[in-house]
């Protein structure tokens, strides 16, 4: 797709979420993961908000070209 877990982590931060991305130890350094810590008592509304924001973040990242530039349409006058 042209983006990484680190890009998704960065995009989620713009929605107010702190979802860190990590690479694994040396024997699996090519694997990256996102870490979400869920507290007991997480509400359905908050879980749904995270899901919706993650979908929005992924949709936004899908518009990014492999070179890191957004695929934008020009304004029509």
N, CA, C and O atoms as a MOPAC input file, in Angstrom:
PM7 MOZYME 1SCF
protein

 N      0.80400 1    -1.20500 1     0.00000 1
 C      0.00000 1     0.00000 1     0.00000 1
 C      0.84200 1     1.26200 1     0.00000 1
 O      0.34900 1     2.32800 1    -0.36800 1
 N      2.07400 1     1.16800 1     0.39500 1
 C      2.92200 1     2.35300 1     0.36300 1
 C      3.04200 1     3.07300 1     1.69100 1
 O      3.67100 1     4.13000 1     1.74400 1
 N      2.46700 1     2.55000 1     2.76900 1
 C      2.62600 1     3.15700 1     4.08100 1
 C      2.91000 1     2.06400 1     5.10800 1
 O      2.73100 1     0.87500 1     4.84600 1
 N      3.35400 1     2.49700 1     6.27200 1
 C      3.77700 1     1.55000 1     7.30100 1
 C      2.93800 1     1.71700 1     8.57100 1
 O      2.08400 1     2.59900 1     8.66800 1
 N      3.20900 1     0.85300 1     9.52200 1
 C      2.57700 1     0.96800 1    10.83600 1
 C      2.91700 1     2.31000 1    11.47800 1
 O      2.10700 1     2.87900 1    12.21000 1
 N      4.11400 1     2.80800 1    11.20100 1
 C      4.54200 1     4.09500 1    11.75500 1
 C      3.72600 1     5.23900 1    11.15800 1
 O      3.40400 1     6.20300 1    11.85300 1
 N      3.39500 1     5.13400 1     9.88300 1
 C      2.53500 1     6.13700 1     9.24600 1
 C      1.13900 1     6.12400 1     9.86600 1
 O      0.55800 1     7.17900 1    10.12200 1
 N      0.60500 1     4.92700 1    10.10400 1
 C     -0.71700 1     4.81900 1    10.71900 1
 C     -0.69800 1     5.37400 1    12.14000 1
 O     -1.63200 1     6.06300 1    12.55100 1
 N      0.34800 1     5.08200 1    12.88300 1
 C      0.49200 1     5.61700 1    14.23700 1
 C      0.47500 1     7.14400 1    14.20500 1
 O     -0.19900 1     7.78200 1    15.01400 1
 N      1.21400 1     7.71800 1    13.27300 1
 C      1.27600 1     9.17800 1    13.12900 1
 C     -0.09700 1     9.74700 1    12.76400 1
 O     -0.52000 1    10.76500 1    13.31100 1
 N     -0.77300 1     9.09400 1    11.85300 1
 C     -2.09200 1     9.56400 1    11.41600 1
 C     -3.10900 1     9.48600 1    12.56300 1
 O     -3.92600 1    10.39200 1    12.72600 1
 N     -3.06200 1     8.41700 1    13.34800 1
 C     -3.98700 1     8.27700 1    14.47900 1
 C     -3.75500 1     9.35300 1    15.53300 1
 O     -4.68600 1     9.75900 1    16.22800 1
 N     -2.50900 1     9.81200 1    15.65100 1
 C     -2.21000 1    10.87200 1    16.61400 1
 C     -2.98400 1    12.14700 1    16.27000 1
 O     -3.36400 1    12.90000 1    17.16600 1
 N     -3.21800 1    12.39200 1    14.98600 1
 C     -3.97400 1    13.58700 1    14.59000 1
 C     -5.43300 1    13.51000 1    15.04400 1
 O     -6.12200 1    14.52900 1    15.09700 1
 N     -5.90000 1    12.30800 1    15.36900 1
 C     -7.24600 1    12.12500 1    15.91800 1
 C     -7.23100 1    12.10600 1    17.44700 1
 O     -8.27900 1    11.96800 1    18.07800 1
 N     -6.05200 1    12.24200 1    18.03700 1
 C     -5.93700 1    12.26700 1    19.48700 1
 C     -5.58500 1    10.93400 1    20.12600 1
 O     -5.52900 1    10.83900 1    21.35200 1
 N     -5.34600 1     9.90200 1    19.32300 1
 C     -5.00300 1     8.57800 1    19.84500 1
 C     -3.49700 1     8.42500 1    19.94600 1
 O     -2.75800 1     8.89900 1    19.08300 1
 N     -3.04700 1     7.77000 1    20.99100 1
 C     -1.63100 1     7.42500 1    21.13400 1
 C     -1.50100 1     5.92600 1    20.92500 1
 O     -1.70800 1     5.13600 1    21.84600 1
 N     -1.15500 1     5.54600 1    19.70400 1
 C     -1.00200 1     4.14200 1    19.33000 1
 C      0.42100 1     3.97900 1    18.80400 1
 O      0.66600 1     4.16600 1    17.61300 1
 N      1.36000 1     3.63300 1    19.68400 1
 C      2.75400 1     3.55100 1    19.25200 1
 C      3.01200 1     2.37400 1    18.31800 1
 O      2.37600 1     1.32400 1    18.41600 1
 N      3.95400 1     2.57800 1    17.41800 1
 C      4.41900 1     1.52200 1    16.51700 1
 C      5.83000 1     1.13500 1    16.94000 1
 O      6.63500 1     1.98500 1    17.32000 1
 N      6.11200 1    -0.14200 1    16.86800 1
 C      7.41600 1    -0.66500 1    17.27600 1
 C      7.92300 1    -1.66200 1    16.25100 1
 O      7.14000 1    -2.33500 1    15.58100 1
 N      9.24100 1    -1.75100 1    16.13600 1
 C      9.83100 1    -2.88300 1    15.42000 1
 C     10.21600 1    -3.92200 1    16.46100 1
 O     10.47200 1    -3.59400 1    17.62000 1
 N     10.25400 1    -5.15700 1    16.04100 1
 C     10.55600 1    -6.25600 1    16.94600 1
 C     12.07100 1    -6.36000 1    17.15400 1
 O     12.83100 1    -5.64700 1    16.49800 1
 N     12.51900 1    -7.24100 1    18.05900 1
 C     13.95900 1    -7.42200 1    18.30400 1
 C     14.69800 1    -7.90900 1    17.05400 1
 O     14.09000 1    -8.20400 1    16.02600 1
 N     16.01000 1    -7.98200 1    17.17300 1
 C     16.88200 1    -8.30000 1    16.03700 1
 C     16.46300 1    -9.53800 1    15.25100 1
 O     16.57900 1    -9.55300 1    14.02600 1
 N     15.98200 1   -10.57000 1    15.92700 1
 C     15.63600 1   -11.79600 1    15.20600 1
 C     14.32900 1   -11.67200 1    14.41300 1
 O     13.96100 1   -12.59200 1    13.68300 1
 N     13.63300 1   -10.54600 1    14.55100 1
 C     12.40900 1   -10.29000 1    13.78300 1
 C     12.29600 1    -8.80300 1    13.45600 1
 O     11.20400 1    -8.23600 1    13.47600 1
 N     13.43100 1    -8.18100 1    13.15700 1
 C     13.48000 1    -6.72600 1    12.95200 1
 C     12.64000 1    -6.25800 1    11.76800 1
 O     12.32400 1    -5.07200 1    11.67200 1
 N     12.27500 1    -7.16300 1    10.87100 1
 C     11.46300 1    -6.77600 1     9.72000 1
 C      9.96500 1    -6.73800 1    10.05300 1
 O      9.14500 1    -6.43600 1     9.18600 1
 N      9.61200 1    -7.04200 1    11.29600 1
 C      8.21600 1    -7.03300 1    11.73000 1
 C      7.95700 1    -5.77100 1    12.56000 1
 O      8.69200 1    -5.47200 1    13.50200 1
 N      6.90700 1    -5.04300 1    12.19600 1
 C      6.49300 1    -3.86900 1    12.96700 1
 C      5.07500 1    -4.10900 1    13.47500 1
 O      4.26600 1    -4.75100 1    12.80500 1
 N      4.78700 1    -3.59400 1    14.65000 1
 C      3.47000 1    -3.78300 1    15.26100 1
 C      2.95700 1    -2.46000 1    15.82000 1
 O      3.73000 1    -1.54600 1    16.10800 1
 N      1.65300 1    -2.37900 1    15.96500 1
 C      1.00300 1    -1.28200 1    16.67000 1
 C      0.54700 1    -1.82300 1    18.01900 1
 O      0.09600 1    -2.96500 1    18.10900 1
 N      0.66300 1    -1.01300 1    19.06600 1
 C      0.27400 1    -1.46900 1    20.40500 1
 C     -0.86200 1    -0.60000 1    20.92300 1
 O     -0.73400 1     0.62000 1    21.03200 1
 N     -1.96800 1    -1.24800 1    21.23800 1
 C     -3.11000 1    -0.56800 1    21.83800 1
 C     -3.33600 1    -1.18900 1    23.20800 1
 O     -3.56600 1    -2.39300 1    23.32100 1
 N     -3.27200 1    -0.37000 1    24.24000 1
 C     -3.53400 1    -0.82800 1    25.60200 1
 C     -4.98200 1    -0.48200 1    25.92400 1
 O     -5.39600 1     0.67300 1    25.82100 1
 N     -5.74300 1    -1.49600 1    26.31200 1
 C     -7.16000 1    -1.31700 1    26.60800 1
 C     -7.38500 1    -1.49500 1    28.10100 1
 O     -7.03800 1    -2.52700 1    28.67500 1
 N     -7.96200 1    -0.49400 1    28.71200 1
 C     -8.27500 1    -0.56800 1    30.14100 1
 C     -9.57700 1    -1.32800 1    30.36300 1
 O    -10.44800 1    -1.37700 1    29.49500 1
 N     -9.68300 1    -1.91300 1    31.53800 1
 C    -10.94400 1    -2.52800 1    31.93100 1
 C    -12.01100 1    -1.43800 1    31.95300 1
 O    -11.77200 1    -0.33100 1    32.43500 1
 N    -13.16800 1    -1.75800 1    31.43600 1
 C    -14.25400 1    -0.79000 1    31.42800 1
 C    -14.30200 1     0.07700 1    30.17800 1
 O    -15.03100 1     1.06800 1    30.14500 1
 N    -13.54000 1    -0.27600 1    29.15400 1
 C    -13.59100 1     0.47700 1    27.89700 1
 C    -15.02500 1     0.47300 1    27.37600 1
 O    -15.63300 1    -0.58700 1    27.22500 1
 N    -15.55400 1     1.63900 1    27.10600 1
 C    -16.94000 1     1.72300 1    26.64200 1
 C    -17.04700 1     1.35100 1    25.16700 1
 O    -16.09000 1     1.45900 1    24.40000 1
 N    -18.22300 1     0.91700 1    24.80800 1
 C    -18.49300 1     0.59700 1    23.40900 1
 C    -18.33000 1     1.83500 1    22.54200 1
 O    -17.81600 1     1.75000 1    21.42600 1
 N    -18.75900 1     2.97600 1    23.04200 1
 C    -18.64900 1     4.22200 1    22.27300 1
 C    -17.19500 1     4.57800 1    21.99100 1
 O    -16.85800 1     4.99400 1    20.88300 1
 N    -16.33200 1     4.41500 1    22.99400 1
 C    -14.92100 1     4.73900 1    22.80200 1
 C    -14.25400 1     3.74200 1    21.85300 1
 O    -13.43700 1     4.13200 1    21.01900 1
 N    -14.59700 1     2.46900 1    21.97600 1
 C    -14.06100 1     1.45600 1    21.06000 1
 C    -14.51500 1     1.74000 1    19.63200 1
 O    -13.73800 1     1.60300 1    18.68700 1
 N    -15.77100 1     2.13300 1    19.48200 1
 C    -16.28800 1     2.46400 1    18.14900 1
 C    -15.58200 1     3.70300 1    17.59100 1
 O    -15.30000 1     3.76900 1    16.39500 1
 N    -15.30000 1     4.67400 1    18.44700 1
 C    -14.59400 1     5.88300 1    18.00800 1
 C    -13.19100 1     5.53400 1    17.51600 1
 O    -12.74300 1     6.05700 1    16.49600 1
 N    -12.49500 1     4.64900 1    18.24000 1
 C    -11.16700 1     4.22000 1    17.78800 1
 C    -11.26600 1     3.51400 1    16.44600 1
 O    -10.47200 1     3.77900 1    15.54300 1
 N    -12.22900 1     2.62300 1    16.31100 1
 C    -12.42100 1     1.91800 1    15.03900 1
 C    -12.68000 1     2.90700 1    13.90500 1
 O    -12.04400 1     2.83800 1    12.85400 1
 N    -13.61100 1     3.82000 1    14.12400 1
 C    -13.95900 1     4.78600 1    13.07900 1
 C    -12.77300 1     5.67500 1    12.71700 1
 O    -12.55400 1     5.96500 1    11.54000 1
 N    -12.00900 1     6.10900 1    13.71200 1
 C    -10.83300 1     6.93800 1    13.44200 1
 C     -9.75100 1     6.14100 1    12.72300 1
 O     -9.05100 1     6.68300 1    11.86700 1
 N     -9.60600 1     4.86100 1    13.06100 1
 C     -8.62600 1     4.01700 1    12.36400 1
 C     -9.02700 1     3.84000 1    10.90500 1
 O     -8.17500 1     3.89100 1    10.01800 1
 N    -10.31300 1     3.63400 1    10.64800 1
 C    -10.79100 1     3.51600 1     9.26600 1
 C    -10.53400 1     4.81700 1     8.51300 1
 O    -10.08600 1     4.79000 1     7.36700 1
 N    -10.81100 1     5.94700 1     9.14200 1
 C    -10.55800 1     7.24700 1     8.50300 1
 C     -9.07300 1     7.45100 1     8.23000 1
 O     -8.69200 1     7.94900 1     7.17100 1
 N     -8.23700 1     7.06600 1     9.19200 1
 C     -6.78700 1     7.20300 1     9.01600 1
 C     -6.29900 1     6.33400 1     7.86400 1
 O     -5.48600 1     6.77600 1     7.05300 1
 N     -6.79000 1     5.10300 1     7.78800 1
 C     -6.39000 1     4.21200 1     6.69500 1
 C     -6.89200 1     4.72800 1     5.35200 1
 O     -6.18800 1     4.63000 1     4.34700 1
 N     -8.08900 1     5.27100 1     5.32800 1
 C     -8.61800 1     5.85100 1     4.09200 1
 C     -7.74300 1     7.01000 1     3.63700 1
 O     -7.45400 1     7.15000 1     2.44900 1
 N     -7.32800 1     7.83100 1     4.57900 1
 C     -6.44000 1     8.94900 1     4.26500 1
 C     -5.09900 1     8.44500 1     3.74300 1
 O     -4.57300 1     8.96600 1     2.75900 1
 N     -4.55200 1     7.43400 1     4.40300 1
 C     -3.25800 1     6.89300 1     3.97200 1
 C     -3.35500 1     6.20600 1     2.61600 1
 O     -2.38000 1     6.18500 1     1.86500 1
 N     -4.51500 1     5.64400 1     2.29300 1
 C     -4.69700 1     5.02200 1     0.97800 1
 C     -4.57800 1     6.03800 1    -0.14800 1
 O     -4.32000 1     5.66600 1    -1.29200 1
 N     -4.76300 1     7.32500 1     0.16600 1
 C     -4.65700 1     8.38100 1    -0.84300 1
 C     -3.22300 1     8.84000 1    -1.05900 1
 O     -2.94500 1     9.63100 1    -1.96000 1
 N     -2.31200 1     8.33900 1    -0.22600 1
 C     -0.90900 1     8.73600 1    -0.33300 1
 C     -0.23600 1     7.89400 1    -1.40700 1
 O     -0.37400 1     6.67100 1    -1.43700 1
 N      0.47600 1     8.55400 1    -2.26500 1
 C      1.24200 1     7.83300 1    -3.28600 1
 C      2.47700 1     7.21000 1    -2.64900 1
 O      2.89400 1     7.64200 1    -1.57400 1
 N      3.07000 1     6.20600 1    -3.28600 1
 C      4.26500 1     5.57500 1    -2.71400 1
 C      5.39100 1     6.54300 1    -2.38600 1
 O      6.17500 1     6.26600 1    -1.47800 1
 N      5.50400 1     7.66200 1    -3.08300 1
 C      6.55200 1     8.63800 1    -2.80500 1
 C      6.27000 1     9.49600 1    -1.58600 1
 O      7.07900 1    10.35400 1    -1.23200 1
 N      5.13400 1     9.27600 1    -0.94000 1
 C      4.80600 1    10.02700 1     0.25800 1
 C      3.99500 1    11.28100 1     0.00200 1
 O      3.84500 1    12.11400 1     0.89600 1
 N      3.47100 1    11.42800 1    -1.20300 1
 C      2.68700 1    12.61400 1    -1.54200 1
 C      1.22200 1    12.23700 1    -1.65500 1
 O      0.88200 1    11.17200 1    -2.16800 1
 N      0.36400 1    13.11200 1    -1.17600 1
 C     -1.05800 1    12.84600 1    -1.26800 1
 C     -1.52800 1    12.96800 1    -2.70700 1
 O     -1.08200 1    13.84100 1    -3.45100 1
 N     -2.42100 1    12.09100 1    -3.07800 1
 C     -3.02600 1    12.09300 1    -4.39900 1
 C     -4.21500 1    13.05400 1    -4.34400 1
 O     -5.32700 1    12.65200 1    -4.00000 1
 N     -3.97800 1    14.32100 1    -4.68300 1
 C     -4.99300 1    15.36000 1    -4.52400 1
 C     -5.59600 1    15.74200 1    -5.86800 1
 O     -4.94900 1    15.66100 1    -6.91100 1
 N     -6.84100 1    16.15500 1    -5.81000 1
 C     -7.46900 1    16.72000 1    -6.99000 1
 C     -7.30800 1    18.23100 1    -6.92200 1
 O     -7.33500 1    18.82400 1    -5.84400 1
 N     -7.14000 1    18.84600 1    -8.08700 1
 C     -6.98900 1    20.29500 1    -8.12700 1
 C     -8.34800 1    20.96100 1    -8.00900 1
 O     -9.36900 1    20.41500 1    -8.42800 1
 N     -8.33700 1    22.13800 1    -7.43600 1
 C     -9.56900 1    22.90100 1    -7.29600 1
 C    -10.01700 1    23.39000 1    -8.66200 1
 O     -9.23400 1    23.96900 1    -9.41600 1
 N    -11.28500 1    23.15300 1    -8.97300 1
 C    -11.83200 1    23.61800 1   -10.25200 1
 C    -12.44300 1    25.00100 1   -10.06000 1
 O    -13.28700 1    25.20300 1    -9.18700 1
 N    -12.00600 1    25.95300 1   -10.88600 1
 C    -12.52500 1    27.32800 1   -10.77800 1
 C    -13.83100 1    27.46400 1   -11.50400 1
 O    -14.41600 1    28.54600 1   -11.52400 1

